[in-house]
Amino acid sequence: MFIVVPSKIDTASKRKIEESPTGKEPETKITKVEGIGDLIVLGLPYRTTEPEMKAYFSQFGELDYCEVKMDPVAKRSRGFGFVRFLDDEHAKNVLSMSHRIQGRSCEVRLPRTREEMNVPKKIFVGRLPEGAAEKELQEYFGQFGELTDVYIPKPNRNFGFVTFSSGEIAQSVVHQNHRMRDNLLNVSFAEPKSNSMKAMTGGGYPGSPNMGYNVWNAQWSRNQQNTSSNTYNAANTGTPYSIMNMMNPGSVQVQCS
């Protein structure tokens, strides 16, 4: 003997069946996102127009979309853009290659996720040439993308700060080697003030942001202390007095020859 027990239908499912024109529970629609999608082009020369960028990438395959991002106020290129290929194989081929547009090396990759886009825009620049000015710093780093601020502290300690309008451009700049005049620059992300003590006490690891401005500044401070100490010792060279003797003159021993 077999007993057939009907399956229990919950209230929500019953309502869906009743409202369905076919009298059956509607099928769940699964939207699957396929394809590589847009590619971002970083380090684009300011003079490159949208037709020129399209002409460059069209040699690798048919494009579905091409745009050079423009500053709505200044009416000029912001130094990056986007392209989308109709065929994903063409996009993969472009991603595997290096690119140079109008004499300048450009980075082509997939756009960052929302988490990856939370990249600092401010970078620290150390080992500046002697007497380097903010204008010189602006002219050099301005060729990589739009700048919002350039600052060299006073007195000049041979380092400064540059802030880009885009964190992606800043990241691209940090991952390259830079030389100003004959100096190989030390370029890293500028560390937030909240992490200053961590860097001063040895926090961080080689290659991390903590190895940037604060370690550089701490080293400069130590050098200043050593310089002050050396200056004091030089001023007292040739005298038989030590610091303890200065505090207790009666303890001075004089040797007669």
C-alpha positions as CSV (number, residue, x, y, z in Angstrom):
1,M,0.0,0.0,0.0
2,F,1.3,3.4,-0.9
3,I,0.3,6.7,0.6
4,V,0.7,9.7,-1.6
5,V,1.4,12.9,0.5
6,P,1.1,16.1,-1.6
7,S,4.1,18.5,-1.2
8,K,3.5,21.5,1.0
9,I,3.3,24.7,-0.9
10,D,4.2,27.8,1.0
11,T,2.1,31.0,0.9
12,A,4.5,32.9,-1.3
13,S,4.7,30.1,-3.9
14,K,0.9,29.7,-3.9
15,R,0.5,33.4,-4.6
16,K,3.0,33.3,-7.5
17,I,1.2,30.3,-9.0
18,E,-2.2,32.1,-8.7
19,E,-0.9,35.3,-10.3
20,S,0.9,33.5,-13.1
21,P,-1.1,33.5,-16.4
22,T,-0.1,29.9,-17.1
23,G,-1.1,28.7,-13.6
24,K,2.4,27.5,-12.9
25,E,5.2,28.9,-10.8
26,P,7.2,31.4,-12.9
27,E,10.7,30.3,-13.7
28,T,13.6,32.1,-12.0
29,K,15.5,34.3,-14.5
30,I,19.3,34.1,-14.1
31,T,21.1,37.0,-15.8
32,K,24.6,35.9,-16.7
33,V,27.1,38.5,-17.5
34,E,29.5,37.4,-20.2
35,G,32.4,39.1,-22.0
36,I,35.4,41.1,-20.9
37,G,33.7,44.5,-21.3
38,D,35.4,47.8,-21.2
39,L,39.2,48.2,-21.1
40,I,40.7,51.3,-19.5
41,V,43.6,53.1,-21.2
42,L,45.9,55.0,-18.8
43,G,48.7,57.4,-19.5
44,L,47.0,58.7,-22.7
45,P,48.7,61.8,-24.1
46,Y,46.6,64.9,-23.6
47,R,46.8,65.7,-27.3
48,T,45.3,62.3,-28.3
49,T,41.8,62.8,-29.7
50,E,39.0,60.2,-29.6
51,P,39.3,59.4,-33.4
52,E,43.0,59.0,-33.0
53,M,42.6,56.5,-30.1
54,K,39.9,54.7,-32.0
55,A,42.2,54.4,-35.0
56,Y,45.0,53.0,-32.9
57,F,42.9,50.2,-31.2
58,S,40.8,49.4,-34.4
59,Q,43.9,47.8,-35.8
60,F,43.5,45.0,-33.3
61,G,39.8,44.4,-33.9
62,E,36.4,45.9,-34.4
63,L,35.4,48.3,-31.6
64,D,32.0,48.6,-30.0
65,Y,32.8,51.6,-28.0
66,C,35.6,54.2,-27.6
67,E,35.8,57.3,-25.4
68,V,38.5,59.7,-24.2
69,K,37.5,61.1,-20.8
70,M,37.3,64.9,-20.9
71,D,37.4,67.6,-18.2
72,P,34.0,69.3,-18.5
73,V,35.4,72.6,-17.3
74,A,38.8,72.8,-19.0
75,K,37.5,71.0,-22.1
76,R,40.6,68.9,-22.3
77,S,41.6,65.3,-22.0
78,R,42.0,63.9,-18.5
79,G,44.7,61.5,-19.7
80,F,42.7,58.3,-19.9
81,G,39.9,56.6,-21.8
82,F,37.9,53.4,-22.4
83,V,37.6,51.0,-25.3
84,R,35.4,48.0,-25.8
85,F,35.9,45.3,-28.5
86,L,33.1,43.3,-30.1
87,D,35.2,40.1,-29.9
88,D,36.6,39.1,-26.5
89,E,39.6,37.4,-28.2
90,H,40.7,40.7,-29.6
91,A,40.4,42.3,-26.1
92,K,42.5,39.5,-24.6
93,N,45.1,40.0,-27.3
94,V,45.2,43.8,-26.5
95,L,45.6,43.1,-22.7
96,S,48.6,40.8,-23.4
97,M,50.5,43.5,-25.3
98,S,52.3,46.7,-24.5
99,H,51.1,49.9,-26.1
100,R,52.6,53.2,-27.2
101,I,50.3,55.9,-28.5
102,Q,51.8,59.0,-30.1
103,G,55.2,58.2,-28.6
104,R,54.0,57.6,-25.1
105,S,53.7,54.3,-23.2
106,C,50.1,53.5,-22.1
107,E,48.7,51.0,-19.7
108,V,45.7,49.0,-20.9
109,R,43.9,46.8,-18.5
110,L,40.5,45.9,-17.0
111,P,38.9,48.6,-14.8
112,R,39.3,48.2,-11.0
113,T,36.5,47.0,-8.8
114,R,35.0,49.5,-6.3
115,E,37.4,48.2,-3.6
116,E,40.4,48.4,-5.9
117,M,39.4,52.0,-6.9
118,N,40.0,53.1,-3.3
119,V,43.6,54.0,-4.2
120,P,45.4,57.0,-2.7
121,K,45.9,59.9,-5.1
122,K,48.7,61.5,-3.2
123,I,52.3,60.3,-3.7
124,F,55.6,61.1,-2.0
125,V,58.6,62.0,-4.1
126,G,62.0,61.7,-2.4
127,R,65.6,62.3,-3.6
128,L,64.7,65.5,-5.4
129,P,67.6,67.3,-7.1
130,E,69.1,70.1,-5.1
131,G,67.1,73.3,-5.5
132,A,64.1,71.6,-7.2
133,A,61.0,73.8,-7.3
134,E,57.3,73.0,-7.4
135,K,57.1,74.1,-11.0
136,E,59.7,71.6,-12.1
137,L,57.8,68.8,-10.1
138,Q,54.6,69.8,-11.8
139,E,56.0,69.8,-15.3
140,Y,57.5,66.3,-14.8
141,F,54.6,64.5,-13.2
142,G,52.0,66.5,-15.1
143,Q,52.8,64.5,-18.2
144,F,51.4,61.3,-16.6
145,G,47.9,62.8,-15.8
146,E,46.0,65.6,-14.3
147,L,47.4,67.1,-11.1
148,T,45.4,68.7,-8.3
149,D,48.3,69.8,-6.0
150,V,52.1,70.0,-5.9
151,Y,53.9,70.8,-2.7
152,I,57.5,71.0,-1.5
153,P,57.9,71.7,2.2
154,K,60.0,74.6,3.4
155,P,62.9,74.5,4.2
156,N,63.6,72.3,1.2
157,R,64.6,68.7,2.4
158,N,64.8,67.3,-1.1
159,F,61.3,65.7,-1.1
160,G,57.8,66.8,-2.0
161,F,54.2,65.7,-2.6
162,V,52.2,65.3,-5.8
163,T,48.4,64.7,-5.9
164,F,46.7,63.3,-9.0
165,S,43.0,63.6,-9.9
166,S,42.8,59.9,-10.2
167,G,44.1,57.1,-7.9
168,E,44.6,54.8,-10.9
169,I,47.0,57.3,-12.5
170,A,48.8,57.7,-9.1
171,Q,49.2,53.9,-8.9
172,S,50.5,53.7,-12.4
173,V,53.1,56.4,-11.6
174,V,54.2,54.7,-8.4
175,H,54.9,51.4,-10.3
176,Q,57.4,53.1,-12.6
177,N,60.9,54.4,-12.3
178,H,61.4,58.2,-12.4
179,R,64.5,60.3,-12.9
180,M,64.8,64.1,-12.6
181,R,68.0,65.6,-13.9
182,D,70.5,62.9,-12.7
183,N,68.6,61.8,-9.6
184,L,66.7,58.5,-9.4
185,L,63.6,59.5,-7.5
186,N,62.0,57.7,-4.6
187,V,58.3,57.5,-5.4
188,S,55.7,55.9,-3.2
189,F,52.2,56.5,-1.9
190,A,52.1,59.3,0.7
191,E,51.2,57.8,4.1
192,P,48.2,59.1,6.0
193,K,49.0,61.0,9.2
194,S,47.3,58.4,11.3
195,N,50.0,55.9,10.5
196,S,52.9,58.3,11.2
197,M,53.9,56.7,14.6
198,K,53.8,53.2,13.1
199,A,56.4,54.1,10.5
200,M,58.5,56.0,13.0
201,T,58.6,53.0,15.3
202,G,59.6,50.6,12.6
203,G,56.1,49.6,11.3
204,G,55.7,48.4,7.8
205,Y,57.7,46.3,5.5
206,P,60.0,46.8,2.5
207,G,58.1,48.2,-0.4
208,S,55.1,49.2,1.7
209,P,53.7,52.7,1.9
210,N,55.2,52.9,5.4
211,M,58.6,52.9,3.8
212,G,57.9,56.2,2.1
213,Y,57.6,59.7,3.5
214,N,57.7,59.0,7.3
215,V,60.9,56.8,7.1
216,W,62.5,59.4,4.9
217,N,61.5,62.2,7.3
218,A,62.7,60.2,10.3
219,Q,66.0,59.6,8.6
220,W,66.3,63.3,7.9
221,S,65.6,64.1,11.5
222,R,68.3,61.7,12.7
223,N,70.8,63.2,10.2
224,Q,69.9,66.7,11.6
225,Q,70.6,65.5,15.2
226,N,73.9,64.0,14.2
227,T,74.8,67.2,12.4
228,S,74.0,69.2,15.5
229,S,76.1,66.8,17.6
230,N,79.0,67.0,15.2
231,T,78.8,70.8,15.2
232,Y,79.0,70.9,19.0
233,N,81.9,68.4,19.1
234,A,83.8,70.4,16.5
235,A,83.4,73.5,18.4
236,N,85.0,71.9,21.5
237,T,87.7,70.0,19.7
238,G,91.1,70.6,21.2
239,T,89.8,71.2,24.8
240,P,90.4,68.7,27.6
241,Y,86.9,69.1,28.8
242,S,84.3,66.5,28.5
243,I,80.6,67.1,29.2
244,M,81.0,65.8,32.8
245,N,84.0,68.1,33.3
246,M,81.9,71.1,32.2
247,M,79.4,70.2,34.8
248,N,82.1,69.7,37.5
249,P,85.1,71.9,36.8
250,G,86.8,70.8,40.0
251,S,87.3,67.3,38.7
252,V,89.5,68.4,35.8
253,Q,92.9,66.6,35.8
254,V,95.7,68.5,34.3
255,Q,98.7,66.5,33.1
256,C,102.1,68.3,33.1
257,S,104.8,67.2,30.7
